[in-house]
């Protein structure tokens, strides 16, 4: 029976839940995921827990606060002028706390997201931390195939 090793190619169902137990990702009701360990598709702390598991294993484990997505970084909170958002995006857009806004990467080939945390006069405070940074997460996995 195959076991998970560094660099293994996996077919699996998985569920990632935050500290409130709500699913962030859940493939159990849909098609399984396929991924290769060590390519950044899963957090290193999650990958480390998969090493050594046999094909067919169905496991669940909790990762302590910050282990899966790092600690919250206060430097990832940034104020952005509303005039800049209107200049670069929709000049009629309105923003509210908890809105998720996509920003282009400097090279223009990708994007990243920020969550509006405060709305001020002429500015918005964005949080660019991963939503689960600094939090306990639960990871459940069913290994369907290991190559």
C-alpha positions as CSV (number, residue, x, y, z in Angstrom):
1,X,0.0,0.0,0.0
2,X,1.3,3.4,-0.9
3,X,2.0,6.0,1.8
4,X,2.3,9.8,1.4
5,X,5.9,10.9,0.9
6,X,7.4,14.3,0.1
7,X,6.6,15.0,-3.6
8,X,3.7,12.5,-3.7
9,X,0.8,13.1,-6.1
10,X,-2.5,12.8,-4.2
11,X,-6.1,12.3,-5.1
12,X,-8.2,13.2,-2.0
13,X,-11.2,14.7,-0.5
14,X,-10.6,17.3,2.1
15,X,-12.3,19.8,4.4
16,X,-10.7,22.9,5.9
17,X,-12.7,24.6,8.7
18,X,-12.0,27.7,10.8
19,X,-12.3,27.9,14.6
20,X,-16.0,28.3,14.4
21,X,-16.3,25.0,12.6
22,X,-17.6,26.5,9.4
23,X,-16.2,25.1,6.2
24,X,-13.7,27.2,4.2
25,X,-13.2,24.4,1.6
26,X,-15.0,21.1,1.4
27,X,-14.6,18.7,-1.5
28,X,-16.4,15.7,0.0
29,X,-19.7,16.5,-1.7
30,X,-18.0,17.2,-5.1
31,X,-15.2,15.9,-7.2
32,X,-12.0,15.0,-5.3
33,X,-8.9,17.3,-5.5
34,X,-5.6,16.3,-7.0
35,X,-2.4,17.9,-5.9
36,X,1.3,17.3,-5.6
37,X,3.0,17.7,-2.2
38,X,5.7,20.4,-2.0
39,X,4.3,22.7,-4.6
40,X,2.5,25.1,-2.3
41,X,-1.0,23.9,-2.9
42,X,-1.4,23.1,0.8
43,X,0.2,24.9,3.8
44,X,3.4,23.2,4.9
45,X,2.0,22.4,8.3
46,X,-0.9,20.5,6.7
47,X,1.5,18.7,4.3
48,X,3.6,17.6,7.2
49,X,0.6,15.9,8.9
50,X,-0.1,14.0,5.6
51,X,3.4,12.5,5.4
52,X,3.3,8.8,6.2
53,X,-0.5,8.3,5.9
54,X,-1.5,5.3,3.9
55,X,-3.7,5.4,0.8
56,X,-7.3,5.0,2.0
57,X,-6.7,6.8,5.3
58,X,-9.5,9.1,6.6
59,X,-8.1,11.4,9.3
60,X,-8.9,14.7,10.9
61,X,-6.6,17.0,12.9
62,X,-6.5,20.4,14.4
63,X,-3.6,22.8,13.8
64,X,-2.9,25.4,16.6
65,X,-3.4,29.1,16.0
66,X,-1.0,30.4,13.3
67,X,0.4,27.0,12.4
68,X,-1.5,26.6,9.0
69,X,-1.5,30.2,7.7
70,X,1.0,32.0,10.0
71,X,0.4,34.6,12.6
72,X,-1.6,37.7,11.9
73,X,0.7,40.5,10.8
74,X,-0.3,44.0,11.7
75,X,1.8,45.3,8.8
76,X,-0.7,43.7,6.5
77,X,-3.3,46.3,7.5
78,X,-3.1,49.1,5.0
79,X,-5.0,52.3,4.5
80,X,-5.9,53.0,0.9
81,X,-7.2,56.4,-0.4
82,X,-10.7,56.1,-1.7
83,X,-9.7,58.4,-4.6
84,X,-7.0,55.9,-5.7
85,X,-9.6,53.1,-5.6
86,X,-11.9,55.1,-7.8
87,X,-9.1,56.1,-10.1
88,X,-7.9,52.5,-10.6
89,X,-11.3,50.8,-10.5
90,X,-15.0,51.7,-10.6
91,X,-15.4,55.5,-9.8
92,X,-18.9,54.8,-8.6
93,X,-18.1,51.9,-6.3
94,X,-19.1,52.0,-2.7
95,X,-17.4,50.0,0.0
96,X,-18.5,48.6,3.3
97,X,-16.9,46.8,6.2
98,X,-16.3,43.1,5.3
99,X,-16.3,43.7,1.6
100,X,-13.6,41.7,-0.2
101,X,-11.8,43.7,-2.9
102,X,-9.5,42.3,-5.5
103,X,-6.2,44.2,-6.3
104,X,-4.0,43.5,-9.3
105,X,-0.4,42.4,-8.6
106,X,2.3,44.8,-9.7
107,X,3.0,42.7,-12.8
108,X,-0.7,42.7,-13.8
109,X,-0.8,38.9,-14.2
110,X,-2.5,38.0,-10.9
111,X,-4.5,39.4,-8.1
112,X,-4.7,39.4,-4.3
113,X,-7.6,40.2,-2.0
114,X,-8.1,42.6,0.9
115,X,-11.0,42.8,3.3
116,X,-12.3,46.2,4.3
117,X,-12.0,46.5,8.1
118,X,-12.8,50.3,8.5
119,X,-14.3,53.0,6.3
120,X,-13.0,56.5,7.0
121,X,-13.5,59.9,5.4
122,X,-11.6,59.5,2.1
123,X,-9.9,56.2,3.0
124,X,-10.5,52.5,3.7
125,X,-8.5,50.2,6.0
126,X,-7.8,46.9,4.3
127,X,-6.6,43.7,5.9
128,X,-4.4,41.6,3.5
129,X,-3.8,38.8,6.0
130,X,-5.0,35.4,5.1
131,X,-8.5,35.1,6.6
132,X,-7.4,32.2,8.8
133,X,-4.0,33.7,9.8
134,X,-3.5,33.4,13.6
135,X,-6.4,31.0,14.0
136,X,-6.9,27.4,14.8
137,X,-8.0,25.3,11.8
138,X,-9.3,21.8,11.4
139,X,-8.3,19.7,8.4
140,X,-10.1,16.5,7.5
141,X,-8.7,14.3,4.7
142,X,-9.7,11.1,2.9
143,X,-6.8,9.8,0.7
144,X,-8.2,8.2,-2.4
145,X,-4.9,7.7,-4.2
146,X,-1.2,8.2,-3.6
147,X,1.4,8.1,-6.4
